[in-house]
Amino acid sequence: MYLVGEVKLFFGRQGGLILEGDGDGVSHPVGVTDQGMSYPLARNDFNDSEFCGPAFSTDGTWPFTNIQSPGFPRAITGPWTSPSNAATK
């Protein structure tokens, strides 16, 4: 999984990093673990438009994004678990 072109990034209050950008194929917001490993957070099965406008809710628990065209805002919901490539503690 890789991003090309303009990349948008945002940080959660608990330190999470999420990237959004142009890429080949289906568009995914990408989460990044503390170890620098990436994983898809969501998938745009609606059309071939990219995700844009990332933000977290004011309490830091809900990531929001938009599908650029036609401008659909979306909340990314769980269930939340650790990515399979995250380090174990």
C-alpha positions as CSV (number, residue, x, y, z in Angstrom):
1,M,0.0,0.0,0.0
2,Y,1.4,3.4,-0.9
3,L,0.2,7.0,-1.4
4,V,1.3,9.3,-4.2
5,G,0.6,12.9,-4.8
6,E,-0.6,15.2,-2.1
7,V,-0.9,13.4,1.3
8,K,-3.0,14.7,4.2
9,L,-2.2,13.6,7.7
10,F,-3.7,14.0,11.1
11,F,-3.0,13.0,14.6
12,G,-5.4,11.8,17.3
13,R,-5.2,12.9,20.9
14,Q,-4.0,9.4,21.9
15,G,-1.1,9.6,19.3
16,G,-2.7,7.9,16.4
17,L,-1.5,8.9,12.9
18,I,-3.8,8.7,9.9
19,L,-2.8,9.5,6.3
20,E,-5.0,10.2,3.3
21,G,-3.9,10.8,-0.3
22,D,-4.0,9.9,-3.9
23,G,-3.1,6.4,-4.9
24,D,-3.7,3.7,-7.5
25,G,-6.7,1.5,-7.1
26,V,-9.3,1.7,-4.3
27,S,-8.9,4.7,-1.9
28,H,-8.1,4.0,1.8
29,P,-7.3,6.2,4.8
30,V,-4.2,4.6,6.2
31,G,-3.3,4.2,9.8
32,V,0.3,4.1,11.0
33,T,1.5,2.1,14.1
34,D,4.1,3.3,16.5
35,Q,6.5,1.0,14.6
36,G,5.8,2.8,11.3
37,M,3.7,-0.1,9.8
38,S,0.7,1.0,7.7
39,Y,-2.8,-0.6,7.7
40,P,-6.1,0.4,5.9
41,L,-8.7,2.0,8.1
42,A,-11.6,2.2,5.7
43,R,-12.4,1.7,2.0
44,N,-14.2,3.7,-0.6
45,D,-16.4,1.2,-2.4
46,F,-18.8,4.0,-3.6
47,N,-16.6,5.4,-6.4
48,D,-13.0,6.1,-7.4
49,S,-12.7,9.4,-5.6
50,E,-10.1,10.0,-2.9
51,F,-10.6,10.6,0.9
52,C,-10.0,14.1,2.0
53,G,-10.5,16.5,5.0
54,P,-9.5,14.2,7.8
55,A,-10.3,15.2,11.4
56,F,-11.0,13.7,14.8
57,S,-13.9,14.5,17.0
58,T,-13.2,17.0,19.8
59,D,-12.8,14.2,22.3
60,G,-10.4,12.3,20.0
61,T,-12.4,9.1,19.8
62,W,-14.0,9.3,16.3
63,P,-12.0,9.9,13.1
64,F,-14.0,11.6,10.3
65,T,-13.2,12.0,6.6
66,N,-14.9,13.0,3.4
67,I,-15.1,11.3,0.0
68,Q,-14.0,14.2,-2.2
69,S,-16.6,13.8,-4.9
70,P,-19.5,14.2,-4.3
71,G,-18.5,15.5,-0.9
72,F,-19.7,12.7,1.5
73,P,-18.6,13.2,5.1
74,R,-18.1,9.9,6.9
75,A,-17.3,8.8,10.5
76,I,-14.9,5.8,10.6
77,T,-16.3,3.5,13.2
78,G,-15.0,0.3,14.9
79,P,-14.8,-2.2,16.3
80,W,-11.3,-1.1,17.1
81,T,-8.6,-3.6,17.7
82,S,-4.8,-3.4,17.4
83,P,-3.6,-3.9,13.7
84,S,-2.2,-7.3,13.1
85,N,1.2,-5.7,12.4
86,A,1.3,-3.7,15.7
87,A,3.9,-4.6,18.3
88,T,2.6,-6.5,21.3
89,K,3.2,-5.1,24.8
